[in-house]
């Protein structure tokens, strides 16, 4: 039995060439030049490519510069995100503090409804917005199906999330930094 022969004139791409093409695609997706779906489709083409022409087609329209150009593009991307990170850090330090309940408390209701343990007078806060429960030695924040959501550290929660001093919590449009009493 003889091994199968490759067609003449067709050179299979090396692993290094595939890695380089994947790096170009990754940089393209990271810089916003490729959508997630396009990135995945082109990545499949690179992984299944049987010729260098297929690799070239997969990275068509993307900058394929050398390591210096890729370094510059990554650096510019990091610098452009610095302002946003700085703004979020500045805003976070200026948030009003919200003290966690004293030891011995079991639950704190949060909402616009009179009688809530923490009554927030704002249209973006639901009447029954959230609950803070003491469970297993820590505090767990639960969203109660609020209209505008409950967020912890910028992420909307569903169900319960363990919270600690220093976490940022948002009820509707009102944002606080948790602190100890």
N, C-alpha and C positions, 0 to 999 in steps of 0.2 A: 504494500500500500504506500503510495507516495503522498507527501504532504501537499495540501492545496497551495497553489501558487497565486500570488497577487498579480493583478493585471499590471502589465508593464507601464511605466510612466506615471504611476500613481503611488505616491509615498504616503504612508500612514503618518499622521501627526504623532509626535512624541508626547510623553506625559508632561514634559516641561512646556511644550507649546500649548497643550491643553490648559495647564495651570496659568500660563500667561494670558490666554484668552479669557479664562474665568476671572482673573484679576481685573482685566479691562471691563468685563461685564459688571463686576462688583463695584468698581469705581463709578461706572455709568449709572448704576442704580443708586449708589450713595450720593451722587451729585444731582439726582433728580432727572437725569436724561432718559432713564428707562423706567417704565411702570413696573410694578411687582410682577404682573402677568407676563409682560414682555421679557423681563429678566429670566423668569422661570422657563419660558419657551426657548430662549436663546441658550440658556444653560444646558437644556436637553440636547440641543443641536451640537454644542461643543462636546458633550460627553459621548455622543454617538457618532461623531464625525469620523469619516473614513479617509478624508483628504484634507490637505491644508486649505484648499479652496473653500471647503465647508466652514473651516474655522474663520477664514477671512470674511465670509458672508455673515457669520454670526456676530462679528464685532464691527460690521460696516456702520459707518456714521458715528463711531465713538473714537475719542482720542486714544491712540495706541502708543503714545510717546514713551520714552525711556523712563528709567527710574527717577531721574531728576524731575521730569514733567509730572509724573504721578505724585512725587513727594510735594511738589508745589501745589498741585490740586488738592491734596489731602490737607495741607497746611492752611490754605485759603478757606477750606470748608470748616476747619476747626476754629479759625479766627472769626469767621462770620457767625458762628454759633455762640461765641463768647459773650457778645452783647446781650443775647437772650438769657443766658445762664446768669449773668451779672444782674440783670433786671429782676429775675425771679428770686435771687438771693437777697437783693435789696428789699423787695416787697415782703419776703418772708420774715425778715428781721423786724419789720414795722407792723406786723400783725398784732392785734390785741390778744392778750392772754386769756385763756379760758381754763380755770382751775378744775382739776379732776376732783370729784367729791371726797369728803373726809373719810377716814377709815371708819368702817362700821356701816356705811351706806351700801345699799344693795343695788339700787337702780335710780336712774335719773331720766325723766322723760323730757324730750326737747320738741318744741313746736310753738305755734301761735295760740293754741287753745289756752284759755284761762285755767289755771290749776297745773300747768306743766311745771316741772321742776326747773327748767330753763325756758322761760318764755321769750321768744324772739319776735319782735314786732316788725316784720318785713314781709311784703307781698310775695317774695320768692320762697318763703318758708311755709310748708304745709302745716295744717292744724295739728296733725299727729305726724311729725316729721321723722324723728329718730329716738332711739333709746340707748342709754349707756348703762351696761350691766356689769356688775362685779362678778367675774367667773374665774375660778381656778387661780386665784391670787392676782389677777390682772383685770383691766377694764376692756370690755368688748363693746364696740359701737355697732348698732344695728340700724339699717334704714327701714322705715316702716311703710314702704311703698310711696314715698314722697314724689310729688310731681317733678320737682327740679333736682332731685337727687341729693345724696350725701356723699361727700368725697373725702378721702384720706390721702394726704400727700399727693394731691392732684389726680387721683384715680377714683372713679365712681365705684361705690361698693354695692354689692348685692349680698344680702345675708349679713353675717357678723364679721368684724375685723378687729383684731387685737390692736389697741392703741396705747401709746406711751407718752410721757412728757416729751415735748419737742415736736411731736407730729402736728402737721397742719390739717385741720378739719374744716370742711365747708358744708354749710346747710343752705341750700339754694344759692344765693349770692353773698351770704355772710360768711367770712372766713376768719378763723382763729388759730392760734398756736396753743396746744395743750401745755399746761404747767401743773406742777404739784402745789398743793395748798400751803 
